[in-house]
Amino acid sequence: MHTILVLVCGVILLGVFLSFGWLWHMTPFPSAKMLKLFIPVWFGISGWNLWIGVVTAGYSLYEEALVFPQVFLPPVCLALAIMYWL
């Protein structure tokens, strides 16, 4: 359940990045620049989620390393799909 909540938060954060890109009119395609910024930010948040799972929840690093791609990749794939669509 926690993984699903983190994925939903990732998609919401992606929407926030897209919204700010359109509001600030950064380039002719503002979302591409913001989507490129989203990926390292989401990597950091996913890494923080991994660290919290190991330190606080008591999971092993191996268990969290298996969950990390499931948390990191879907929002990033969605961001890349949107970037190439625009």
Secondary structure as UniProt FT lines:
FT   HELIX           2..24
FT   HELIX           30..55
FT   HELIX           61..85
//
